[in-house]
Amino acid sequence: MQKKFLTNLSLLLFLNLLIKPFWVFGIDRTVQNLVGVESFGFYYIVFNFSFLFNILLDLGITNFNNRNIAQNHHLLSKHFSGILLMKLLLAFLYLAVTFLVAIWRYNPDQLKMLGILAFNQFLISFILYLRSNISGLLMFKTDSFLSVLDRMMMIIFCGILLWGHVTSTPFRIEWFVYSQTAAYVFTAVTALLIVVKKARFKRLNWNWPFFLMIMKQSAPFALLVLFMTSYNRLDTVMLGYLLDKSKGNEQAGIYASGFRLFDAVNMIAYLFSVLLIPVFSKMIKHKENIEHMVKLSFTMIITPAILIALGSFFYSEELMAMLYNAHLHASASVFQVLMGGFIAVSTTYIFGTLLTANGNLKELNIIACCGLIISFSCNFFFIPKYLAVGSAYASLITQFTTALVQVIVAVRVFKMKPNYRYLLTLFLYIIGVVLFNMLSREFPVHIPFIPQHLVWMGGFMIMVLASVLLAVLLRLLSVSALIRILKSER
């Protein structure tokens, strides 16, 4: 199982590193620089609001289905027709609730934007459900290609609008949203054709007892997604609510600038949970020892997470100046705080996924509910005084609290013995990376082919290489161990 996990993770990482960085830095960033921070902030507030009720699109069906199909492949043909119809009916419920809440707050321009983004949310949810069937069947290669297909199509569509000289009109934020819609439709149709073939689908089939059974079994997953989505997307929505319109849009745009790099690395970290849910589910069902897999996956994600978070903290000003042309200091401050939370988020992708695969939904829901309360309270307190940076601090506090509790619960549930030597090794690695960052800034390295305004990159590159070498010396990264796993039969 370790071999299967590593080989498919390698493919998934390769495809995502090939496509998604260009989307984030080549397209998403370019759009913000073209339309301006306030216009992008307007879009970003509405975009995050569209997330708040997207649990109604799914009600936990996708997470339940992923775990269920991974353990019982034959259920795909039996369940697909009924769930497909349920997804369509839930889409109408989501749209109705979203607009009933938004109509009291948003103006006509915002409601128009919300309509398109809400439709996009349906498409995203539909794609994720279809992919849960594919990954549940352990078709990881197919799922890997689908994971980047939407971004690849967005790059093509947005690229034509940005650089294809198809119109003399300045680029508008609405075009950005339309491009996303077209890309999601293409991906959804592709995934649907694959799943229809595997499920031997013939027609939609409404079955009320089946509907109730699925709702009952997926309800804990639904509650978990609701809590987690709320506290992860609450920040910018509350910026729009607690500040006046112009200031709220501006601060949301600044938050989006700092969040973009966080979102980029988070996309990669998220891939671990995508692969680990079916892997953990199958191992738990067959009563296999999961400690080695937990340690392997956690080490693989936490080692780069520490390097990325600390490097981003020390080089935040330089990284923001390389990407944007306005509000650099404010964006850098937001970015510093958010990237600190990346360590916590990465931890959640391992231990939260493990608890999900084991069915510990009650514990996860309690943790997530507490996270929502913490996030709301911190945002309410920090935003009026510290603006976007205050919202970032709220996120940092929430992420570290929930991650720590998840680790404690997972250790108790699976009766894992704390590995103090391993924890000491991680601590030494953190100290080493901090020292490398401090030294690289104190004694910058000039590399001839790097332009003068990017001279800091020499020290940054040396810091990264030194940190990787330290990880190898501390045996956090072991090439020989990875080779042994890849050569093994299991």
N, C-alpha and C positions, 0 to 999 in steps of 0.2 A: 504493500500500500504506500510505503514511503517513496518507492521508486516511481509509482504512478503519479503521486502528488508532485514530485520534483520535476518530472519530465513535462507534465502538463502545465505546471506553474511557469516553467521556462518558456514554453510557447506563448502562454498568456501574457507574460511580462514583455516578451519580444514584440508582439503585435501591438500592445498598448503603448510601449515606449516608442514604437515606430510612428504611431498615428496621433495619440492624444497630446503629446507636448506641442506638436505643430498646431493643433486646434486651439490649445490654451494660449500659446504665445504668438502664433502667427495670425489667428483669426479673432479669438475672443478679446485679446488685448488690443489688437488693431482697431476693432470696432469701438471699444471704449475711448481710445485716443481720438478717433474720428468724430464721434457724436458728442463727446464731452462728458465730464464726470456727473453733471446734474441729470442729463438725459439718460445716461446709463443707470444712474441711481434710481430714476423713476421706473425703468424697466426692472431693476433688481428687486425693488420693494414688491412690485406686483408678482414677479417671478416667485419669490419666496412665499408670498401669501397663497399662491396657487398650490403650494406644497402642504399647507396646514391641514386641509381636509382630504388629502389624497388617499388616506387610509380607507375612505369610503369606496375608492376604486377597487380595493383589494380585500379588505377585512381580514388580512392575514393569510389569504389563500395561497399566495406565492411561496412564503416560507414553509407553510404546512405542506404544500404540494412537493416542494423540493426534497424535504426530509422523507415524505411518504413514498414518492416514486423511487428515491434512492434505495429504500428498504424493500419495496414491492413493485418491481418493474411492470408486472402484468396489469396494475391498476390504471395505467395510462389510457388504454382503450376503453376501460369502464367509466372513467371519470371525466375524460376530456370534453365530451359533448355537453354534459351538464354544466361544467365549470365555465365553458366558453359562453354559454347563454347567460350565466350569472354575471360574468364580467361586463357584458353589454348592458344589463339592467342596472348594475352598480354604477356604471358611467353616468346614467341619467340622474341617479341619486346624488352623486358627487357634484355634478353641474348645478343642480337645483340648490343644494345647501351652500355651495361656494358663492353663488350669485345672491342668494337671500342675505347672506352675511355682508357681502361686499357692497351691495347697493346702498347701504346706510352710510358708507364711509367714502366710497370712491366716486370720482366724477366720470362723465361719459367717456373721455379718452382712456382713463384707467380701466373702465369696464370693457371697452373694446379690446384693449391689450390683454385683459384677463381672460376674455373668451378664447382667444387663440392659445394662450398659455395653458388654460384649463384643458383644451383639446389635446395639447402636447402632453399634458400629464396623463391623460387616458392612454395615449399611444405608448408612453414610457412604461406605464403599469402593465399594459398588454404585452409588450415586448419582454418585460421581466418575467411575466407568467409563462410565456412560451419558452423562454430560456430555462426556467426552472424545470420544465419537462425534459429538455435536452441535457442539462447538467445532471438531473436526477437519473437519467439513463447512462450516466458516466460518459457521454459523448463530449468530452472536454475539448477536443480539437474543433468541432463544429461550434460549440459555445464560445470558444476563444475568438473565432472569426466574427461571430455575431456581436461580440462585445465591443468591437471597434467599427463595425459596419456603419452605424449611425453617424459617428464622428467623421468617418472617411467621406460619407456623402455630404455632410455639412461643410467640410473643407472644400469640396468641389463646388457646391452651390454658392457658398459665401465668397469663395475665391473668384468666381465669375463676376459676382456683383461688385466686389472690391477692386479687382484689377483687370476685369475683362472689357472695360470701356463700353458697356452695353447701354449706359445712360449717362446723360450730362448732369443729372440731378445729384446733389450730394447724398452720400450714404445715409439712410435713415434706420433708426433702431428697429422699426417694423420689418424691414427686409431681413434683418438678422433672425427675427422670430419666424418669419415665413420659411426661411431656409431650414430651420430646425424642424418645422412641421413636415416639409417635403422629405427630409432625411429619415424622420421617424416612420412615416408612411411606408417608405421603401423597405426599411428594416423589418417592420411589422409584417408586411406581406411575405418577405423572404422567410422569416422565422415560422410564420403560419403554414406555409407550404411544406416545410420540413416536418413540423409536428403532425400535421394532417396525415402525411404519408406514414409516419411511425404509429399513429393512433388508429389507422384504418378508419378515419372519420367518414361518416356517410351523411348525417343530418343532425341538426340541433334537436336536443331532447330535453324537454322540461319535466323535471321530476321533483315535486315538492318535498317528499320525505328525504331525498338525496340532498336537496338544498339545505334543509334544516340540519342534516347530519354534518355537512361540510361547515356550515356556520358555527355549529357547536364545537367542532374540533379545531377550527381555525381561529375562534374568538380570542384565545390567549395571545396568539401571534398578532392579531389585529390590534389589541390593546397595546402590545409592546411597540409595534410600528407607530401607532398614534403618539405615544409618549416620546419616543426617540425622535420622530420627525418634528414634533412640536419644539422640543428644546434645542434641536439642531438648526431650525429655521426661524426661531423666534427673534433672533438678534436684529436683523434688518427690518423685520416687520415692526418691532417696537421702536426702532429709530424713526420710522415713518409716523408712528402714532404719538410718541412722546415729544417730538420736535415739530416745529411748524413746517409747512409743505416744502418751501425752498431749502431750508436748513436740513430737513429730513432727507430729501433727495441727494443733497450734496454729501452728507455724512454716510448715506447708504452707498454712494459711489466710491467714497474713500474706503469704506469697509470692503467693498467688492475688489478694489485694487489690492488690498492686503490679503484678501481671502483667495485670490486667484492662484497663487503659487501653492498655498495650503491645499486647495481643491485639486491641483494637478498631482501632487504627491499622494494625496488621499485616494485618488482614483486608482493608483497602483497598489496601495495598501489594501484597499477594498477587495482586490482580486483574491487575496488570501482567504477571505471569508467565503467568497463565491465557490472556491474549490474545496474549502474545509468542511462546509456543511454536509455535503453528501459523503465525504471521506469519513468524518467523525461519526455520522449517522450509521454508516455501514459497519465501522469498527465497533461501535457500542452495541449494535444489534448482535454481532457475532462474539461479543464479550472479549474482544482483543484488548491488550494493554495499550492505553492511549498516551501514557506519559512520555514515551520517546517521541511520538508525533507532536505532542504539545510543545516539548522543549525544542525540537527541530524547527517547527514553524514560528515559535515565538522568537528564537534566536535570529532566524532569517529576517524577521520583520523589525525587531527592536534594534538590532545593530545599525542598519542604515537609518532608522528613525531618529536615533540619538545623534548621529552624524549630521543629518539634514536639519534637525531642530536647532542644534547648537550652532552650526554653520550659518543658518539663517538669522539667528539672533545677533551674531557678531558682524555679519555682513548685510544687514537689512537695508541700510541706506544705499549701499552700492547696487544691490539687486533691484530695488525700487527705481533708482535713477536709470538703470539699464532698460526698464520696461515702460516707464511712464514719463510724462512731461509736465505734470501738475500735481500739487498737494503731496510732494514726495516725503516730507518729514512725517506728516500725519499718517500716510500710507505705511511708511516704514515702522512706525510705532504700533499700528494695528497688526502688521505682519509679524513683528517680533513676538507679540503675545500669542497670536493664533498658532504660530509654529511650535511654541512650547507645548500646546495641547496636542500636537501631532503624536507625541510619545504616548499619551494617554489613549488617543483614538486607535493607534496601532495595537496597543495592549487589548483593547476592547474587541478588535477584530479576531483575536485568538480566543480569549476566555469567554467573551460573550457568545461567540459562535459555538464553542464547546458546550456551554450551558443550553443553548438553543437546540443543538443536536440531541442532547440528553433529555430534552423536554422539561427543563426547569423554568417554565414560563412564569410561574407564580413569583419566584425570586427575581427574575429579570424585570417583570412588570413593576414590582415594588421599587426596585432600584431606579428604573426609568421614570416612574412617577415622582420619586424624590428629586431626580435630575431636573424634571420639568419645573418643580416648585423652586429649586435653587436657581435655575436659569431665569425664570420670571422675576424672582425677588432681586437677584443681582442686576439684571437689566434695568429694572424699575429704579433701583438705587443709583447705579453708575451712569446711565445714559444722560440724564439732565446735567450732570456735573462734568463728565469726561467724554461725552459724545461717542464717536465710533470706537475709540480706545476702551471706553468703559464697557461697551458691548463685547469687545474682544476679551476683556478680563472676565466677564460673566461666562463666556464660553470656556475659557481656561479652567476656571473653578469647577464648572459643571462636569467637564470631561474628565478631570483628574479624580473627582469624587466618585463618579460612577465606575470608572475603570478600576480603582482601588477596591471598591466593594465587590465588583465582579470577580476579581482575582481571589479575594478572601472566600467568597461563596464557592467558587470552582475548586479551590484547594480542599475545602471541607467536604463537598459533595463527592469528589473522587478520591478523597483520603490521600492526597499527595503529601509527601514529606518535603518540607522546605529544604532547598539545596543551598546552604549558606555559602558554600564555596563558589557556586555559580553566581549568586547575588554579589559576592565580593568582587568577582571578575567583572561584572557589569559596572559596579561602582568605580573600579580602577579604570575601566574603559571611558566612563564619563569624565573622570578627572583628566585623563590623557587628552581627550578631544578638546576639553576646555583650554588646557595648556597649549595645545597646537594652534588653536584659534587666536589666543592672546599673543603667542610668539609670531604668528604669521602677520598679524596686524602691526606688531611692534617693529618687525624686521621684514618689510615687504620685499618680494623677489621680483626683479624686473626680467621679463622674458622678451627677447627682441621682436618677435612677430606680433605681439599684443599691442594695440594702439595705446597712446598715452592715457586717454580717459578711462581705459579699462585695465590700468596697470595693477590694480588690486587683485585681478584674476590670477596673477602669478602666485601670490601668497595663498590664495584660496585653493588653487590646485595642489600646491604642496601640502596644505593642511589636510585635504581629502586623501591624498596618497599616504600621508603619515598615519592618518586615522585608520585606513584600511589595513595597513601593515601592522598596526597595534592590535587590531581585531584578530588578525591571523596569529600573531605572537601569543595572544591570550587564549587562542583556540576557540574564539567565538565564530570565526569563519575557518572552516577546515576543508580545504580542497580535496584532500585524500579521503575524508569521510564521505563527502558528496559523491566522489567517484565510486567508492565501495557500494553505496546505496544504489547508484545508477546501474552498476554491474550485477546487483543481486537479483534474485528471481522475484522477490516480493516487492 
